[in-house]
Amino acid sequence: MNECFAITTYCNTEEKIRALRKTIEDIKVYGLPIFIHAHYPLPDDIQKKVHSYFYSSDNPVLKNRFNKFWYAVEEYELEITTYDYYFTTLKGWSESIRICEDYDKIHMINYDANITPELFNLSRKYDKSIFLQNPDPALSTKHILPTYFCIKKDSYEYFRENITMEQYLGFRSISTYKFLPLVEEFIPYFTIGDNFFIVPMTEYDANLLLANDIASDTRFDWNKSLTVNGRKVFIGEFQGSVGIIFFDIHGSTKVTLNVNNFIDEINIYSTHVFKLNMKYHEITSLKIKIDDVDVPEDLYNRLNQLESKIFIA
């Protein structure tokens, strides 16, 4: 069978790069050509590990469509904003299919997918383009899990015709989701008929597929993402400057701030906000420690991208 893997990526952190490297090594066992589509440049060593690589600087973000999420901490309210970049995912799929159109079958996977033999063999069991039923019990309508799907050549043209910007924007009027419509709901909207099959969640292990999962900005897990050494930290605009709030503090906690090589150290015992009295662009270096454990730099960057803010409720 003339088939390949197509990995879609936006690996803008070291954590994501590590996950991609692992995914590449893991799927080599299947002996198929590996193609990578990137919306963020990848290191040379990764490019050399695969059959082919395509980089696109066209990374559309629809700034007029966004979600805002809030988290309450005592008398404070934390806010993040996620803009609509779901179409970028669809664009990556469309371009990957166009480039790999000579193959009879494309296994489309996200950079952090864990493709087990059980999952891979579903493409042998069903002689159709297959998608995975989303296992979330809270969903009231049919959704897929977009981390992996396998599409056959006879569906390439039809699939690409239905993931255009026009189709995606039009779906908002019929979506059942209270926030921006998800790719998970959009794809089942048109993949119906004899050429497509949604594999029931009982036929695969979603936990194994997502074993290496790295949450996207749209799936921001407040508790997991903000916890460092058993405490929580959040950075955002606060009263016109950069603020850092520490919360879920249990007992005496030593906080060390190194801002532009100026070091401040303090013991805190409860929720505490530091106001840096400077804007983001004035910060040339920032390092934070909680009881001598470093707060990951990825967290600073991610919260900055999410236009994070702190308010007094």
C-alpha positions as CSV (number, residue, x, y, z in Angstrom):
1,M,0.0,0.0,0.0
2,N,1.4,3.4,-1.1
3,E,0.9,5.4,2.1
4,C,2.6,8.0,4.3
5,F,2.5,9.8,7.6
6,A,1.9,13.6,7.5
7,I,2.7,15.4,10.7
8,T,1.2,18.9,11.2
9,T,3.2,21.1,13.6
10,Y,3.4,24.5,15.3
11,C,6.3,23.7,17.6
12,N,7.3,27.1,19.1
13,T,8.6,25.7,22.4
14,E,11.2,23.2,23.5
15,E,8.5,21.1,25.1
16,K,6.8,20.8,21.7
17,I,10.0,20.1,19.9
18,R,10.8,17.2,22.3
19,A,7.3,15.8,21.7
20,L,7.8,16.0,17.9
21,R,11.2,14.2,18.1
22,K,9.6,11.4,20.1
23,T,6.7,11.1,17.7
24,I,9.0,10.8,14.7
25,E,11.1,8.1,16.3
26,D,8.0,6.2,17.4
27,I,6.3,6.1,14.0
28,K,9.4,4.9,12.2
29,V,8.5,1.4,13.3
30,Y,5.8,1.4,10.6
31,G,8.3,1.9,7.8
32,L,6.3,4.6,6.0
33,P,7.7,7.9,4.5
34,I,7.2,10.8,7.0
35,F,6.2,14.2,5.8
36,I,6.2,17.3,8.1
37,H,4.1,20.4,7.7
38,A,5.3,23.3,9.8
39,H,3.8,26.7,10.6
40,Y,6.8,27.5,12.8
41,P,10.4,26.8,11.6
42,L,11.9,23.5,12.8
43,P,15.5,22.7,13.7
44,D,17.7,21.1,11.0
45,D,18.1,17.8,12.9
46,I,14.3,17.2,12.7
47,Q,14.2,18.1,9.0
48,K,16.9,15.5,8.4
49,K,14.9,12.8,10.3
50,V,12.0,12.8,7.8
51,H,11.3,12.1,4.1
52,S,10.2,15.7,3.4
53,Y,9.5,19.0,5.1
54,F,7.3,21.9,4.2
55,Y,7.3,25.3,6.0
56,S,4.6,27.9,5.6
57,S,4.9,31.3,7.1
58,D,1.2,31.9,6.4
59,N,-0.2,31.3,9.8
60,P,-3.7,32.9,9.7
61,V,-5.1,34.2,13.0
62,L,-8.6,35.7,12.9
63,K,-8.2,38.6,15.3
64,N,-11.9,39.6,15.1
65,R,-12.9,36.2,16.5
66,F,-11.8,35.2,20.0
67,N,-12.6,33.6,23.3
68,K,-11.9,35.0,26.7
69,F,-11.5,32.8,29.8
70,W,-11.4,33.8,33.5
71,Y,-10.1,32.3,36.7
72,A,-11.0,33.7,40.1
73,V,-8.4,33.9,42.9
74,E,-9.8,35.5,46.1
75,E,-10.3,39.2,45.3
76,Y,-8.5,38.9,41.9
77,E,-9.7,37.8,38.5
78,L,-7.2,36.3,35.9
79,E,-8.0,36.6,32.2
80,I,-6.6,35.1,29.0
81,T,-7.6,35.6,25.4
82,T,-7.4,33.0,22.6
83,Y,-7.9,34.2,19.1
84,D,-9.3,32.0,16.3
85,Y,-6.4,30.1,14.7
86,Y,-8.4,26.9,14.1
87,F,-8.3,27.5,10.4
88,T,-4.5,27.3,10.5
89,T,-5.0,23.6,11.5
90,L,-7.3,23.1,8.5
91,K,-4.8,24.9,6.2
92,G,-2.0,22.5,7.4
93,W,-4.2,19.5,6.5
94,S,-5.1,20.9,3.1
95,E,-1.5,21.7,2.1
96,S,-0.3,18.4,3.4
97,I,-2.9,16.5,1.3
98,R,-2.0,18.6,-1.8
99,I,1.7,17.8,-1.4
100,C,1.2,14.1,-0.6
101,E,-1.6,13.6,-3.2
102,D,0.4,10.9,-5.0
103,Y,0.0,8.6,-2.0
104,D,-3.1,6.3,-1.8
105,K,-3.5,6.9,1.9
106,I,-2.3,9.6,4.3
107,H,-2.1,9.1,8.1
108,M,-2.5,12.7,9.4
109,I,-1.2,13.1,12.9
110,N,-0.5,15.9,15.3
111,Y,3.1,16.4,16.4
112,D,2.4,15.0,19.9
113,A,0.3,11.9,18.8
114,N,1.1,8.5,20.2
115,I,0.3,6.1,17.3
116,T,0.0,2.6,18.8
117,P,-0.2,-0.5,16.6
118,E,-3.8,-0.9,17.7
119,L,-4.6,2.6,16.4
120,F,-2.6,2.2,13.2
121,N,-4.3,-1.1,12.4
122,L,-7.7,0.6,12.3
123,S,-6.8,1.8,8.8
124,R,-6.5,-1.8,7.8
125,K,-9.7,-2.9,9.4
126,Y,-11.8,-0.2,7.6
127,D,-11.5,0.4,3.9
128,K,-12.6,4.0,4.2
129,S,-11.3,7.4,5.3
130,I,-11.4,7.1,9.1
131,F,-11.8,9.5,12.0
132,L,-11.9,8.8,15.7
133,Q,-15.0,9.5,17.8
134,N,-14.3,12.1,20.5
135,P,-14.5,10.3,23.9
136,D,-15.7,13.4,25.8
137,P,-19.0,12.3,27.5
138,A,-20.1,15.9,27.8
139,L,-20.5,16.4,24.1
140,S,-24.1,16.5,22.8
141,T,-23.3,16.2,19.1
142,K,-20.9,14.1,17.0
143,H,-17.3,15.3,17.4
144,I,-14.0,13.7,16.3
145,L,-10.6,13.6,18.0
146,P,-8.4,15.4,15.4
147,T,-5.0,14.2,16.8
148,Y,-5.1,11.4,14.2
149,F,-7.1,10.5,11.2
150,C,-6.4,8.5,8.0
151,I,-7.7,9.7,4.7
152,K,-7.9,7.8,1.4
153,K,-7.1,9.2,-2.0
154,D,-10.7,9.1,-3.3
155,S,-11.6,11.6,-0.5
156,Y,-8.7,14.1,-1.0
157,E,-10.4,16.5,-3.3
158,Y,-13.7,16.5,-1.5
159,F,-12.1,16.9,1.9
160,R,-10.0,19.9,0.7
161,E,-13.0,21.5,-0.9
162,N,-14.8,21.5,2.5
163,I,-12.1,23.0,4.6
164,T,-11.8,26.4,2.9
165,M,-12.0,29.6,4.9
166,E,-15.5,30.3,3.5
167,Q,-16.8,26.9,4.7
168,Y,-15.2,27.3,8.1
169,L,-16.5,30.8,8.7
170,G,-20.0,29.8,7.6
171,F,-20.0,26.9,10.1
172,R,-20.2,29.4,13.0
173,S,-23.9,29.9,12.3
174,I,-24.8,26.3,12.9
175,S,-22.3,25.2,15.5
176,T,-23.6,24.0,18.8
177,Y,-20.5,25.1,20.7
178,K,-20.9,28.2,22.9
179,F,-17.4,29.4,22.1
180,L,-15.7,29.5,18.7
181,P,-16.5,26.4,16.7
182,L,-14.1,23.6,17.1
183,V,-12.4,21.6,14.4
184,E,-13.7,18.6,16.3
185,E,-17.2,19.5,15.5
186,F,-16.6,21.0,12.0
187,I,-15.1,17.9,10.4
188,P,-18.1,15.5,11.1
189,Y,-20.4,18.2,9.6
190,F,-19.3,17.2,6.1
191,T,-17.5,13.8,6.4
192,I,-20.6,11.7,5.9
193,G,-21.4,9.0,3.4
194,D,-19.9,5.8,2.3
195,N,-16.3,7.1,1.9
196,F,-16.0,8.1,5.6
197,F,-16.3,6.3,8.9
198,I,-16.0,7.5,12.5
199,V,-14.5,4.8,14.6
200,P,-16.4,4.4,17.9
201,M,-14.5,5.4,21.0
202,T,-14.8,1.8,22.2
203,E,-12.4,0.6,19.5
204,Y,-9.4,2.6,20.5
205,D,-7.7,3.9,23.7
206,A,-7.9,7.7,23.7
207,N,-5.6,7.8,26.8
208,L,-2.8,6.0,24.9
209,L,-3.3,8.3,21.8
210,L,-3.0,11.4,24.0
211,A,-0.2,10.0,26.3
212,N,2.2,12.7,24.9
213,D,-0.4,15.4,24.6
214,I,0.6,19.0,25.0
215,A,-2.4,21.2,25.6
216,S,-3.0,23.9,23.1
217,D,-3.8,27.5,24.1
218,T,-7.4,26.7,23.5
219,R,-7.3,24.0,26.1
220,F,-5.5,26.0,28.7
221,D,-5.6,24.0,32.0
222,W,-5.3,26.6,34.7
223,N,-4.4,24.2,37.5
224,K,-1.8,22.2,35.5
225,S,-0.3,25.1,33.6
226,L,0.2,27.4,36.5
227,T,1.4,25.0,39.2
228,V,5.1,25.1,40.0
229,N,6.4,23.3,43.0
230,G,2.9,22.9,44.5
231,R,2.1,26.6,44.2
232,K,0.5,28.6,41.4
233,V,1.9,31.6,39.5
234,F,0.3,33.8,36.9
235,I,1.8,36.8,35.0
236,G,-0.2,39.4,33.3
237,E,-0.9,43.1,32.8
238,F,-2.0,44.6,36.1
239,Q,-3.0,48.2,36.6
240,G,-1.0,49.4,33.6
241,S,2.2,47.4,34.2
242,V,3.3,43.8,34.5
243,G,2.0,41.9,37.6
244,I,2.9,38.5,39.0
245,I,0.4,36.8,41.3
246,F,1.3,33.8,43.5
247,F,-1.6,31.8,45.0
248,D,-2.5,28.5,46.5
249,I,0.3,29.2,49.0
250,H,0.6,26.7,51.8
251,G,2.9,27.8,54.6
252,S,6.0,29.9,54.2
253,T,7.1,30.2,50.6
254,K,10.3,31.8,49.3
255,V,9.8,33.8,46.1
256,T,12.8,35.0,44.1
257,L,12.4,37.5,41.3
258,N,15.2,38.4,38.9
259,V,14.0,41.2,36.7
260,N,16.6,42.7,34.3
261,N,19.3,41.3,36.6
262,F,17.8,43.0,39.7
263,I,17.1,40.3,42.3
264,D,14.4,40.6,44.9
265,E,13.6,37.8,47.4
266,I,10.7,37.6,49.8
267,N,8.8,35.0,51.9
268,I,5.1,35.0,51.4
269,Y,2.4,33.1,53.4
270,S,-0.7,33.7,51.3
271,T,-1.9,35.1,47.9
272,H,0.5,37.8,46.9
273,V,0.8,40.2,43.9
274,F,4.1,41.8,42.8
275,K,3.6,44.9,40.6
276,L,6.8,45.4,38.5
277,N,6.0,49.0,37.6
278,M,7.2,48.4,34.0
279,K,5.7,47.3,30.7
280,Y,6.4,43.9,29.0
281,H,8.6,45.6,26.4
282,E,10.8,47.0,29.2
283,I,11.6,43.6,30.5
284,T,14.8,42.2,29.0
285,S,15.2,39.2,31.3
286,L,12.8,37.6,33.8
287,K,13.5,34.6,36.1
288,I,11.2,33.5,38.9
289,K,11.8,30.8,41.5
290,I,9.4,29.3,44.0
291,D,11.3,27.8,46.9
292,D,14.4,27.6,44.6
293,V,12.4,25.8,41.8
294,D,12.5,27.7,38.5
295,V,9.2,28.8,36.9
296,P,9.5,27.5,33.2
297,E,10.3,30.3,30.7
298,D,7.7,28.7,28.4
299,L,5.0,29.8,30.9
300,Y,6.0,33.5,30.6
301,N,5.9,33.3,26.8
302,R,2.7,31.5,26.6
303,L,0.9,33.9,29.0
304,N,2.2,36.9,27.0
305,Q,0.8,35.4,23.8
306,L,-2.5,34.9,25.6
307,E,-2.6,38.6,26.4
308,S,-2.9,37.7,30.1
309,K,-4.4,40.2,32.5
310,I,-5.0,40.5,36.3
311,F,-7.9,42.5,37.7
312,I,-9.1,43.3,41.1
313,A,-12.6,41.8,41.2
